[in-house]
């Protein structure tokens, strides 16, 4: 039926990579990164799975993926308390940075490393997200990438679903796209997994992320 797409034979089961992560009771559930040209804003979700109150500080390091140079290192949150079973979304920002911007011709990436520390102990939870600094908007009938008018040269959806777990296929296909002067594509029917999205990031391919059939 339409809400579940149009793959035949009613497919079910696990078909993308699955992993089990064992963590401490105080855990960084998720970080949503909203990048800018001179910094970024983070929506950070932390949950306390313990049955007693926990207090924590949260730090961030932003490291150049290619060179290992540190762009930023500091404390984002201090002395935050969570009751047992409580979850909190905190918003914080860093500014005044001079990052290398992500563009298809120069796909600069950074490792955003978030560490949660209880008291004076070593980090109790760590989360690393690879992302870039860029802005993209539509105004006055044009697309703007990093504040400049930008023309998308797009190709229709590519064969993600045929080899969703093959990093070599993902990298090579997107390299062929770039050689053919194509810098953007779209997802279709099924959202891409992390492997293919990461391949697009490092190979300079922009994605219209369309999700599943509604």
DOPAMI-793564 format. One record per residue (C-alpha): y, x, z; residue in three letters. Coordinates in nm, 3 decimals, padded with zeros to 5 digits. Each point is the difference from the previous one (the first is absolute). Example, Ala and Ser with C-alpha at 12.3 -4.5 7.8 and 13.67 -1.06 7.14 Angstrom:
% residues 2
<pt v="-00.450" u="01.230" w="00.780" res="ALA"/>
<pt v="00.344" u="00.137" w="-00.066" res="SER"/>
% end
This chain:
% residues 214
<pt v="00.000" u="00.000" w="00.000" res="UNK"/>
<pt v="00.361" u="00.108" w="-00.052" res="UNK"/>
<pt v="00.078" u="00.105" w="00.361" res="UNK"/>
<pt v="-00.284" u="00.253" w="-00.011" res="UNK"/>
<pt v="00.059" u="00.148" w="-00.346" res="UNK"/>
<pt v="-00.224" u="-00.028" w="-00.303" res="UNK"/>
<pt v="-00.273" u="00.259" w="00.049" res="UNK"/>
<pt v="-00.325" u="-00.165" w="-00.114" res="UNK"/>
<pt v="-00.313" u="-00.049" w="00.209" res="UNK"/>
<pt v="00.186" u="-00.051" w="00.329" res="UNK"/>
<pt v="-00.007" u="00.371" w="00.100" res="UNK"/>
<pt v="-00.001" u="00.086" w="00.369" res="UNK"/>
<pt v="-00.061" u="00.293" w="00.229" res="UNK"/>
<pt v="00.156" u="00.342" w="00.051" res="UNK"/>
<pt v="00.117" u="00.166" w="-00.322" res="UNK"/>
<pt v="00.281" u="00.224" w="00.123" res="UNK"/>
<pt v="-00.009" u="00.285" w="00.255" res="UNK"/>
<pt v="-00.042" u="-00.108" w="00.362" res="UNK"/>
<pt v="00.036" u="00.215" w="00.310" res="UNK"/>
<pt v="-00.027" u="-00.053" w="00.375" res="UNK"/>
<pt v="00.275" u="00.165" w="00.203" res="UNK"/>
<pt v="-00.046" u="00.047" w="00.375" res="UNK"/>
<pt v="00.336" u="00.032" w="00.175" res="UNK"/>
<pt v="00.151" u="00.010" w="00.345" res="UNK"/>
<pt v="00.089" u="-00.331" w="00.165" res="UNK"/>
<pt v="00.370" u="00.052" w="-00.074" res="UNK"/>
<pt v="00.016" u="00.003" w="-00.380" res="UNK"/>
<pt v="00.246" u="00.016" w="-00.289" res="UNK"/>
<pt v="-00.115" u="-00.301" w="-00.198" res="UNK"/>
<pt v="00.228" u="00.043" w="-00.300" res="UNK"/>
<pt v="00.324" u="00.154" w="-00.125" res="UNK"/>
<pt v="00.201" u="-00.157" w="-00.282" res="UNK"/>
<pt v="00.233" u="00.258" w="-00.159" res="UNK"/>
<pt v="00.323" u="-00.116" w="-00.166" res="UNK"/>
<pt v="00.138" u="00.311" w="-00.171" res="UNK"/>
<pt v="00.357" u="00.078" w="-00.099" res="UNK"/>
<pt v="00.170" u="00.290" w="-00.175" res="UNK"/>
<pt v="00.098" u="00.176" w="00.324" res="UNK"/>
<pt v="-00.251" u="-00.132" w="00.251" res="UNK"/>
<pt v="-00.237" u="-00.284" w="00.081" res="UNK"/>
<pt v="-00.054" u="-00.298" w="00.227" res="UNK"/>
<pt v="-00.338" u="-00.058" w="00.165" res="UNK"/>
<pt v="-00.159" u="-00.319" w="00.132" res="UNK"/>
<pt v="-00.256" u="00.139" w="00.245" res="UNK"/>
<pt v="-00.272" u="-00.223" w="00.148" res="UNK"/>
<pt v="-00.165" u="00.121" w="00.322" res="UNK"/>
<pt v="-00.267" u="-00.192" w="00.192" res="UNK"/>
<pt v="-00.134" u="00.055" w="00.350" res="UNK"/>
<pt v="-00.371" u="-00.089" w="00.001" res="UNK"/>
<pt v="-00.036" u="00.089" w="00.369" res="UNK"/>
<pt v="00.011" u="-00.256" w="00.280" res="UNK"/>
<pt v="00.280" u="00.182" w="00.181" res="UNK"/>
<pt v="00.358" u="00.101" w="-00.075" res="UNK"/>
<pt v="00.061" u="00.307" w="-00.218" res="UNK"/>
<pt v="00.316" u="00.207" w="-00.061" res="UNK"/>
<pt v="00.056" u="00.223" w="-00.302" res="UNK"/>
<pt v="00.237" u="00.208" w="-00.212" res="UNK"/>
<pt v="-00.030" u="00.013" w="-00.377" res="UNK"/>
<pt v="00.081" u="00.300" w="-00.218" res="UNK"/>
<pt v="00.026" u="00.052" w="-00.375" res="UNK"/>
<pt v="-00.028" u="00.304" w="-00.225" res="UNK"/>
<pt v="00.081" u="-00.019" w="-00.372" res="UNK"/>
<pt v="-00.161" u="00.284" w="-00.193" res="UNK"/>
<pt v="00.029" u="00.090" w="-00.370" res="UNK"/>
<pt v="-00.342" u="-00.074" w="-00.151" res="UNK"/>
<pt v="00.016" u="00.294" w="-00.243" res="UNK"/>
<pt v="00.174" u="00.276" w="00.194" res="UNK"/>
<pt v="-00.074" u="-00.091" w="00.363" res="UNK"/>
<pt v="00.371" u="00.029" w="00.089" res="UNK"/>
<pt v="00.111" u="-00.225" w="00.286" res="UNK"/>
<pt v="00.276" u="-00.243" w="-00.101" res="UNK"/>
<pt v="00.024" u="-00.174" w="00.338" res="UNK"/>
<pt v="-00.154" u="00.027" w="00.346" res="UNK"/>
<pt v="00.106" u="-00.206" w="00.299" res="UNK"/>
<pt v="-00.057" u="-00.282" w="00.249" res="UNK"/>
<pt v="00.039" u="-00.354" w="-00.136" res="UNK"/>
<pt v="-00.084" u="-00.205" w="00.309" res="UNK"/>
<pt v="00.013" u="00.088" w="00.370" res="UNK"/>
<pt v="-00.155" u="-00.155" w="00.313" res="UNK"/>
<pt v="-00.121" u="-00.317" w="-00.169" res="UNK"/>
<pt v="-00.220" u="-00.220" w="00.222" res="UNK"/>
<pt v="-00.273" u="-00.236" w="-00.113" res="UNK"/>
<pt v="-00.193" u="-00.236" w="00.221" res="UNK"/>
<pt v="-00.378" u="-00.025" w="-00.037" res="UNK"/>
<pt v="-00.088" u="-00.158" w="-00.335" res="UNK"/>
<pt v="00.364" u="00.000" w="-00.116" res="UNK"/>
<pt v="00.111" u="00.099" w="-00.352" res="UNK"/>
<pt v="00.353" u="00.108" w="-00.091" res="UNK"/>
<pt v="00.180" u="00.061" w="-00.330" res="UNK"/>
<pt v="00.288" u="00.247" w="00.039" res="UNK"/>
<pt v="00.254" u="00.085" w="-00.270" res="UNK"/>
<pt v="00.161" u="00.344" w="-00.006" res="UNK"/>
<pt v="00.171" u="00.222" w="-00.257" res="UNK"/>
<pt v="00.067" u="00.360" w="-00.092" res="UNK"/>
<pt v="00.307" u="00.094" w="-00.206" res="UNK"/>
<pt v="00.195" u="00.297" w="-00.128" res="UNK"/>
<pt v="-00.299" u="00.151" w="-00.179" res="UNK"/>
<pt v="-00.001" u="00.171" w="-00.339" res="UNK"/>
<pt v="-00.344" u="-00.084" w="-00.141" res="UNK"/>
<pt v="-00.133" u="00.067" w="-00.347" res="UNK"/>
<pt v="00.000" u="-00.345" w="-00.159" res="UNK"/>
<pt v="-00.305" u="-00.164" w="-00.155" res="UNK"/>
<pt v="00.033" u="-00.075" w="-00.372" res="UNK"/>
<pt v="-00.268" u="-00.017" w="-00.272" res="UNK"/>
<pt v="00.119" u="00.333" w="-00.145" res="UNK"/>
<pt v="00.008" u="00.166" w="00.345" res="UNK"/>
<pt v="-00.240" u="-00.187" w="00.233" res="UNK"/>
<pt v="00.091" u="00.177" w="00.325" res="UNK"/>
<pt v="-00.203" u="-00.121" w="00.298" res="UNK"/>
<pt v="00.016" u="00.050" w="00.377" res="UNK"/>
<pt v="-00.249" u="-00.041" w="00.282" res="UNK"/>
<pt v="00.151" u="-00.226" w="00.266" res="UNK"/>
<pt v="-00.185" u="00.096" w="00.320" res="UNK"/>
<pt v="00.034" u="-00.236" w="00.295" res="UNK"/>
<pt v="-00.132" u="00.099" w="00.343" res="UNK"/>
<pt v="-00.020" u="-00.218" w="00.310" res="UNK"/>
<pt v="00.012" u="00.179" w="00.337" res="UNK"/>
<pt v="-00.073" u="-00.146" w="00.342" res="UNK"/>
<pt v="00.195" u="00.179" w="00.273" res="UNK"/>
<pt v="-00.029" u="00.377" w="-00.029" res="UNK"/>
<pt v="-00.343" u="-00.010" w="-00.157" res="UNK"/>
<pt v="-00.099" u="00.112" w="-00.348" res="UNK"/>
<pt v="00.043" u="-00.260" w="-00.276" res="UNK"/>
<pt v="-00.232" u="-00.293" w="00.065" res="UNK"/>
<pt v="00.025" u="-00.133" w="-00.356" res="UNK"/>
<pt v="00.106" u="00.146" w="-00.335" res="UNK"/>
<pt v="00.076" u="-00.167" w="-00.333" res="UNK"/>
<pt v="00.095" u="00.175" w="-00.325" res="UNK"/>
<pt v="00.138" u="-00.192" w="-00.299" res="UNK"/>
<pt v="00.084" u="00.169" w="-00.329" res="UNK"/>
<pt v="00.312" u="-00.144" w="-00.161" res="UNK"/>
<pt v="00.315" u="00.095" w="-00.185" res="UNK"/>
<pt v="00.373" u="-00.055" w="00.023" res="UNK"/>
<pt v="00.135" u="-00.234" w="-00.267" res="UNK"/>
<pt v="00.193" u="-00.322" w="-00.051" res="UNK"/>
<pt v="-00.066" u="-00.257" w="-00.274" res="UNK"/>
<pt v="00.206" u="-00.310" w="-00.066" res="UNK"/>
<pt v="00.099" u="-00.247" w="-00.269" res="UNK"/>
<pt v="00.367" u="-00.087" w="-00.059" res="UNK"/>
<pt v="00.226" u="-00.093" w="-00.291" res="UNK"/>
<pt v="-00.299" u="-00.038" w="-00.229" res="UNK"/>
<pt v="-00.124" u="00.357" w="00.054" res="UNK"/>
<pt v="-00.252" u="00.186" w="00.215" res="UNK"/>
<pt v="00.138" u="00.277" w="00.220" res="UNK"/>
<pt v="-00.218" u="00.282" w="00.130" res="UNK"/>
<pt v="00.166" u="00.215" w="00.269" res="UNK"/>
<pt v="00.336" u="-00.151" w="-00.089" res="UNK"/>
<pt v="-00.018" u="00.065" w="-00.376" res="UNK"/>
<pt v="-00.088" u="-00.232" w="-00.287" res="UNK"/>
<pt v="-00.365" u="00.050" w="-00.086" res="UNK"/>
<pt v="-00.211" u="-00.118" w="-00.295" res="UNK"/>
<pt v="-00.362" u="-00.082" w="00.074" res="UNK"/>
<pt v="-00.246" u="00.094" w="-00.275" res="UNK"/>
<pt v="-00.297" u="-00.213" w="00.098" res="UNK"/>
<pt v="-00.363" u="-00.046" w="-00.094" res="UNK"/>
<pt v="-00.216" u="-00.299" w="00.092" res="UNK"/>
<pt v="-00.245" u="00.019" w="00.292" res="UNK"/>
<pt v="-00.239" u="00.296" w="-00.003" res="UNK"/>
<pt v="-00.375" u="00.008" w="00.084" res="UNK"/>
<pt v="00.018" u="00.025" w="00.377" res="UNK"/>
<pt v="-00.282" u="-00.247" w="00.065" res="UNK"/>
<pt v="-00.249" u="00.193" w="-00.217" res="UNK"/>
<pt v="00.015" u="00.315" w="00.217" res="UNK"/>
<pt v="00.189" u="-00.086" w="00.321" res="UNK"/>
<pt v="-00.141" u="00.294" w="00.197" res="UNK"/>
<pt v="00.031" u="00.280" w="-00.259" res="UNK"/>
<pt v="00.304" u="00.219" w="00.068" res="UNK"/>
<pt v="-00.056" u="00.215" w="-00.310" res="UNK"/>
<pt v="00.009" u="-00.304" w="-00.229" res="UNK"/>
<pt v="00.314" u="-00.132" w="00.172" res="UNK"/>
<pt v="00.182" u="00.334" w="-00.029" res="UNK"/>
<pt v="-00.105" u="00.067" w="-00.360" res="UNK"/>
<pt v="00.083" u="-00.349" w="-00.125" res="UNK"/>
<pt v="00.350" u="00.018" w="00.147" res="UNK"/>
<pt v="00.052" u="00.349" w="-00.139" res="UNK"/>
<pt v="-00.089" u="-00.137" w="-00.344" res="UNK"/>
<pt v="00.252" u="-00.279" w="00.054" res="UNK"/>
<pt v="00.272" u="00.256" w="00.073" res="UNK"/>
<pt v="-00.097" u="00.203" w="-00.308" res="UNK"/>
<pt v="00.040" u="-00.323" w="-00.198" res="UNK"/>
<pt v="00.354" u="-00.050" w="00.140" res="UNK"/>
<pt v="-00.102" u="-00.292" w="00.225" res="UNK"/>
<pt v="00.139" u="-00.002" w="00.354" res="UNK"/>
<pt v="-00.096" u="-00.342" w="00.137" res="UNK"/>
<pt v="-00.279" u="-00.256" w="00.013" res="UNK"/>
<pt v="-00.107" u="-00.309" w="00.194" res="UNK"/>
<pt v="-00.291" u="-00.103" w="00.216" res="UNK"/>
<pt v="-00.207" u="-00.296" w="-00.114" res="UNK"/>
<pt v="-00.232" u="-00.247" w="00.178" res="UNK"/>
<pt v="-00.092" u="00.241" w="00.282" res="UNK"/>
<pt v="00.246" u="00.220" w="00.191" res="UNK"/>
<pt v="-00.056" u="00.373" w="-00.041" res="UNK"/>
<pt v="-00.157" u="00.188" w="00.286" res="UNK"/>
<pt v="00.156" u="00.300" w="00.176" res="UNK"/>
<pt v="-00.171" u="00.248" w="-00.234" res="UNK"/>
<pt v="00.163" u="-00.137" w="-00.316" res="UNK"/>
<pt v="00.338" u="-00.065" w="00.161" res="UNK"/>
<pt v="00.006" u="00.360" w="00.128" res="UNK"/>
<pt v="-00.090" u="00.127" w="-00.347" res="UNK"/>
<pt v="00.297" u="-00.193" w="-00.143" res="UNK"/>
<pt v="00.230" u="00.147" w="00.265" res="UNK"/>
<pt v="-00.092" u="00.362" w="-00.075" res="UNK"/>
<pt v="-00.015" u="-00.043" w="-00.379" res="UNK"/>
<pt v="00.336" u="-00.172" w="-00.032" res="UNK"/>
<pt v="-00.114" u="-00.348" w="-00.101" res="UNK"/>
<pt v="00.202" u="-00.303" w="00.116" res="UNK"/>
<pt v="-00.201" u="-00.314" w="00.089" res="UNK"/>
<pt v="00.081" u="-00.368" w="-00.015" res="UNK"/>
<pt v="-00.231" u="-00.097" w="00.288" res="UNK"/>
<pt v="-00.099" u="-00.356" w="-00.086" res="UNK"/>
<pt v="-00.280" u="-00.069" w="00.245" res="UNK"/>
<pt v="-00.268" u="-00.269" w="-00.053" res="UNK"/>
<pt v="00.020" u="-00.320" w="-00.200" res="UNK"/>
<pt v="00.184" u="-00.260" w="00.208" res="UNK"/>
% end
